[in-house]
Amino acid sequence: MELVRIYHERSKHRQDRYAPGPGGLDWATQPNPFRRYAGAPELELPLLAGELPVCWDDLFGPGVPQQAMTVDSIASFLQLSLGLSAWKSYGGNRWALRCNPSSGNLHPTEGYLICPALPGLPAGVHHYRPDQHGLEQRAVAPFAWSGGVLLALTGIHWREAWKYGMRAFRYCQHDCGHALAALSYAAAALGWPARLLADWGDDEIAALTGLARAADFAGAESKEAEEPEALVWIGPGIAPTAAAVLATLNDAEWAGHANTLSPQHRDWPDIPAVAAATRKSAGTKVVPAQLAALPPLSPASQEPVSHLIRRRRSAQAFDGVSAITAASFYRMLDALLPRIALPPWSLTDEAPYVHPVLFVHRVDGIEPGIYCLPRTPAALAELRASMRPDWLWASVPGCPAHLPLYLLAPMDVRDFAAAVSCQQDIAADSAFAIAMLARFDDIDPAHAWRYRQRYWEAGMLGQVLYLEAEAAGVQGTGIGCYFDDALHRALGLDTARFQDLYHFTVGKAVVDKRLGSDAPYDR
């Protein structure tokens, strides 16, 4: 645990100094954003033809018709969760955007599909290639379960460390959370449930995905190590046990050799240290939360969900003028509350541990100021006891009765929101900005892996806000650069109990018309 706490303190941005970083971008060593396995059999996946006949509001209604699992439906699932959404260009440079957002568009997260034989798709372990929308078959294995497939997420810390240095481990965990939520939404659009398999350990995920096969990564520098992150069961029924799946892999035929991402690297020893300290053992048990029933979400959009997901963008600037309606604001916050039957919170039964503090600037009919949204009744008492005693904790006129939104202080907080977000105007020019406070006092020696999962939960909140903002006709963007302790001091926060893990902001984006835009796939 001491390693975790040392890393967290050393990786904080402070008002008098930033966390250790590269000091500049060495473009000659920029990592390849796409993992490839040379020599692995390749399968081109079909692209979506038009839009799915499912709108955004359908995801939160009585149910979406369940599609059969075939190569076509699996392809749609992968395209809408981990695939490309566009190519952008400017000044002779060209870069890809994806459906799952990433810090700095660096995309450390990789996806692996593990499946039995399905129509058009062979059984085995497959690496997803988002640049080609295809699969590389890493292992041939006679998996024979029924009902669903496994989807593993892994992370390459070097991709973020190249730009962000020591703080990169934080951002990789944010990105894993964004990707988890993206998987849940894409699965729901096809009528499939998605469940995080908490009982799998990191070593088991490494064996499942082939990361433990050192020879397959020979030549790919050790500083580009790919780390196991999460495993998700996609589809109905019960997932097979880790023992059964790994036993089937004992005699599997593996193929493919990982590409090297950069010719040279800079060492950030704190990152592998905290990665090792937060590894999760097999057999982890999650205690299901006892959560109160919530009313249905209000309607937000009749747009096809496949269109909305692929249209999602990270705003680069807001206009500093436009407001959003109170109805849209309340719907976005309501979607952050844990409804265990609805995506993305259906991924797990675990109670929420991350709670937003909001800086409201431009919401029609709502007074500017600092607000708090405790996502469980128990968190309300914990947050009140952990913050300044003079905060109001007043009810908000017109707020839906079930929505636990509290006014802490009415005031103009635009300058403050920008200041604690590394002086970024985007936090002040928005309709509202958010700081996410995560429970910290239960991250102990027996549960050090919770450090990663708090960031995953914050990333999931971010993905909800990204898509809810799009549904409301505005845009969002995640902010990874913020002054942790400056926010803690302003809130009077007990930092042994809670810490700030992520910032996010929503508003009317200013579109840079100098950027060219092309379709994600041109076949």
N, C-alpha and C positions, 0 to 999 in steps of 0.2 A: 504493500500500500504506500510505503514511503516513496517508491519510484513514481507511482501515479501522482501523488501530491506534488512532488518535486517537478515533474513534467508540467503539471497544470499551472503551477506558479511561474515556472520559467518561460512558458509559452504564452503568457499574458502580454497583450499590448498595454502599455502604460502611457500616461500623458507626457512623461519626460523621456520615454524611449519605447521603441517598438520591440516586439519579440525578435530573437535572432533570426535573420533571414539572409538571403544571398546578396542583398544590396544592389542588385541589378539583374537583368535577364541575359543569360548567355545563350543567344539564339542558336549557336552551333551545337549546343547540347540539349535543345528542346526535345522532350520525349515524344516518341511516336504515340499518337493517341489510340492506336489500334494494335491490339495483340494479335499475332498470327502464329499458327503452328504448321511449319513447313513439313510436308509429307503426310499430313492427315487428310483422309478422304473428305471432299467438300460436297455439300448439298446446297444448291441454290433454292431459296424459299420463295414461294409466290407472294407477291405484293397485294395489299388491299386493293380491290377493284371498287372504287367509289367509297361510300361510307357505310359503317355498320348501321343496321336499322334499330339503333338504341340511342335515345337522347340522354343528356346529362341527368335530368331528373329521374329517369328510369332506374338509375343505379341505386337510388335511395327509396324506391317504391316497393311494391309487394314482391318483385322478383323479375329477373331478365331470363327469357327462355335459355335453357342450357344447350350449348352447341356440342356436337360430338367432337371428340378429340381426334383430329386428323392433321395431316401436314398443313392444310389450309388454315385451320383454326389456330394451331400452334404458331404458325407464321404470323397471323394477325396479332396474337398475344405478344410475341416478341417484338414486333414492329411498334406496337403502341406502348410498350414499357421501356425497352432498351434501344430501340431503333433510332435512326436519324430522322429529324423533322425538317431540315433544310440545309442548304449550303449557302454561306455568306461570303462576300468578296469585297475587297477594297484595296486599291493601290497595288494590284498585282498579287495580293495575298488572298488565300481562300481557306475557309475553315468550316467544319461541320457543326451543326447544332443537333441536339438529341432530345427525345421526349422526356428523359430523366435529366433534370438540371444538374450542373456540377460547378463547384467553386472554380472560378477562372476559366470555365469551359475546358478543364483539363482531363476530366473523366477517368479517375482512378479505378472505377468499379467495372469488373468483368462479370459476365453471366455464363453459367453452364447449365445446360438442359440434360437431365438424366431421366430416361424414359424406357418403358417396354416398347415392343414393336407396335406401331400405330399405322393406320393407312397412309402410305407414302413416306413413312419415317422409320428407319431401322432402330432396333433397341441398342442402347449403349449410353455412353457419356459424350456429350457434344458441347463444343465451345461455340458461343454465338458471335458471329462477325457482323457488327452493326454497319460497318462501312460497305459491305456487300449484301447485307440482309441474307446471310447464309449460315450454315452450320459446318463446323469442322469436327469430324468424328474422332474423338481422342481415344475412345475405347469401345470395342465390340464386346458386349456382355448380354447374356440371355435373361434380362430382367423380365419377370412374368407377372407382376402384380397388376391389378385392375383399378380403374377409377380416376387416376390422375397421373401427374408427373411431378418430378422434383426440379426445382430451380435454385441453384446455388449462386451466391454473390461472393466475389473475392475483391480484394483491393490492392492496388500497386501504389505504395506510399510515395515512391520517387516521382511519380507524375505530378503530385502536388508540391513536394519538397523542392522541385526545380524552381518553382516560382515563389513559394511561401516559406521555405525553410522549416524551422522547428514546428511551427503551428500547423503544418500539413496534416499531422495525424488527426487533429480535430476535424479538419475539412473532409478527410476521407470518411470519417464516421458520419458527418452530415450527409455526404453523398450517398452512403449506404442507406440512410433513412429515407432520402428522396427516392432512391431506387425501390426500396421496399414498398412504399406507398404507390409508386408507379406500377409495380407488379399487381398490387391489390386492385387498383382501378381498372387495369387492362383485363385482369381475370374476370372482374365483375361485369364488364361490358360483354363478355362471352357467356355469362351465366354460371361462372365457376367460382367457388369459394377459394380463398387463399389463406393458409395458416403457417405461421412461423414455427418451425420445429425447434423448440428451445432445448430439448433433451439431447440433441446432437452436440458433441464437443468440436472444438476447432480442429483437433488432430483428425477426427473422423471426416470432417468436411474436406480437409487437405487430402486425405486418402481418396475420397470420393471423386474429387475434381482432378486428381493427378498432380496437385501441387507438391505432394510428398515425393514425387519421382524426380530426384535431383538430376539424373542424367538427361531428362527431357528439357532442362533449363541450363545445361552446360553451355557456356559462352554468353548466355544472358546474365549480365552482371548480378552479383549477389545484392548490390544496392538497389536492384530492381525487383527484389523479392515480392512475390504475390502472396498476400495473406488471406486465409479463410475468414469469412465474415458471417454469413447467414445462410440458412437453408429453408426454403419455403415449399410446402406441399400445395400444388395447384390442382383443384378438381374435387369432386365429391369423394366420399368414403374416407377410410383411415389410411394414413401413410404407412408404408412398410417400416419395420424397425431398422435401426442402423446396423445391427448384427446381420440381419438377413441381406440387406443391400450390399454390405461390404464383403460378405461371404461369396456372393455371386461374382464379385469383382476379383476374387482370388486368382482365377484362371483367365482373366480378361486379356485380350490382345490390344495393346496400346500402340498408338501411332502419333507422330508429330513432334516437332522440336520448336520450342519457343523462340521468337525473334528477340534480338537485342533492341532496346528502345532508345538508348542514347550512347554515343561513343565514349563519353566521359561523365563522371558523376562527382558530386560533392557529398561528403559524409555528414550525416546528421545523427549522431549516436543516440540522442534522446529518443528518437522515433522507434528504432527496433527495441529499445529498452522498455518503453511504455507498451509497445505491442506485445512483447513477451509477458509483461506483468499483468496484462488484462486479458490474456487468453482464457477461454472458457473450457472447463472439463466436461466430459460426457456425463449424462444423467442429471443435468440441471433441472430442477423442478420449479415451475411457476405456480404461485398460489393464485387461483382465480379471484378476481376482484368481485366484491358485492356492490354492484352499481345500481342506482335507482333508474327506473324506466323513464325515458324521455319521449316527448311528443315527436311526431314525424317532422322532418325538416320541411320548411316552406319551399315552394317552387323557386327555382333559380334560372333555369334555361332549358329550352326545348331544342337546342342545337344538338346535332349528332355528337355523341361522346368522342368518336374517333376523330372528328374534325377539331373539336375543342382541344383534345390532348395534343394533336400535332401542331396546333396553332400557338400553343403556349410558348412565351418568350420571357426572358429576364429583362425587365426594363433597365435602360442605361441612364435615364433621366426622367423626371416628372415635371409637369408644367407649372407647379407651384400655385395653381389657381383653382383647378377643378375639384369639386366636392363629390362625394358619393352619397347616396340616399341612406337614411337610417335603416330602411328595410334590407338593403344590400349588406350593410355593415353587420346587422344582427345575424343575417343568414351566414356570413363568413365565420363569425364567432361561434354560431351554433354548430357548424360543421366541425369545429375543433373539439367538441365535447365527445366523450367516448360512447358511441353506440356500437356495442359489440356485434350486432348483426349487420352492420353497414361498413362498406369500405371507407378508409383503410383500417379502421380500428378493429375490424373483424379478424385481423391478422393474429391478435393475441387476446387472451382473457385478462392480462395483467392490468393493474390499476395504472392510471396516468401519474407520472412523476414530474412532468414539465408543465409550467403554468405561465401564461403570457401576462406581462405588464405592458399596457398600451399607452402610446402618446398620440392622442387624438388631435388632429389639426383641422380637418375639413370634412366633417360629416354633418349633413343637413339635420338640424334640430337637436344636435348633441353638443353640449358645451365642450370647448377645447379643454384639455387637461390630461392628467395621469389617471389611468384606470387599471384595474386588475381583474383577471378572469381565472379564479381558482377552478380547476377542471373536475374536482371532486369536493364534496362537502367537507371531508376531513382536511383538505388542503387549505380551506378558508381559515380555520383556526390556526394552522401551522404558519401560514403566511402572515397573518395579523400579528402573531407573537414574534415573528422574525423581522418585522419592519418597524419603522418609526412609529412611536405611539400616537403622534398627532395626525396621522392620516385619517381621513373622514370615514372611509368604508361606507359611503352613502349609496343608497339605491338610485338607479337611473330612471327618471321619468320616461314612460313609454317603452321601456325594455321588456321583452317577453318574460313572463313570470318565472319560467324554468331556467332562464339564462343567468348565471351567477356573475353578472358584470357589476363592479363596484367602482364608484368615483373616489379616488384617493385625494385629489386636489384639483380644483378648477384653475387653470392658468394657461398661458401661452407657452408651450413647451417645444416650439419649433427649433429654437437655437440649441436647447439642451439635447434634443433628439439627435441633431446633427453632430454636436460636440462629442457625445459619447459614442457615436458611430464613426470615429476617426475623422471628424470634421467633414463628413460627406453630406452634401446638400440634399441628396436623394432622400435622406431620412426626415428632412424638414419640408421638402416640396411635395411630399406625398399627402394623401388623405389621412393616413395614420401609419404609425410605425410600431413595432413590437420588439420587446426584449423578452427572451424566454428564460425563466428561472427554473433550474432543475434541482430536485432534491439531491443532496450530497452526503448527508450524514449516515446513509445506509450503504455507502460504497466502502466496504470494509475488507479486511484481508480474505475473507471467505467469498466475497462477491465483488472482487476488483473488476470483473468483466462488466459490471453495471456502468462503469465509466463510459465505455463505448456505447452501451445501449441508451444512455441518457442523450447522447448526441444523435443516435438513430431516431429517438422519439422527437427531438427537436427538428430533425430533417423531415420527418413525416408531417409534422405541423406545417413546415414550410411548403411541402408539396400540396397539402390541402389548400393553403392560401394561394399558391400559384394558380391552381385550377379553378378555385372558387372566384378569384379575381377575374380570370378569363370569362367565366360564366356570367359575371356581372358587367362585362364590357370594359373592364380596366385591366391593369397589369400589376404584377408583383415582382419583387426581387429580394433574394437573400443577401445579407450583409455579414460577412465573416470577420471583418475588421471592426473591432469595437474595443473600448477601454473598459475591461471587465470591472476593475475595482472602483473606477470613477462612478459607474452606475451603482455599484454596491453601496458606496458612501452616500450617494444622493438619496437612495431608498432607505438608508439606515438598516441595511440588510445584515442579518446574522449569517456570515459566509461559511460558518461551520455547518449550517443547515441547508443553505441554498447558494447556488452560483449561477451567473449569467452565462448561457452556452450558445446563443445564436440571436441575431437580429434579423428582422424582416420588415419590409415596407410595401405599401399598396397605394396606388394612385393612377392618375392618367399619364401614360407614358408619352414622351416626346420621341418620335421616330426619327432616326438619322437616315435621311433620304440619300445620303452619299453611298450607303451600303447596297451592293447588289445582292440579289437573292435568287437561288435556283432550287429546283425540286430536289428532294433528298436522294432519289434513285432515278437513274436514267438508263433504262434497259431497252 
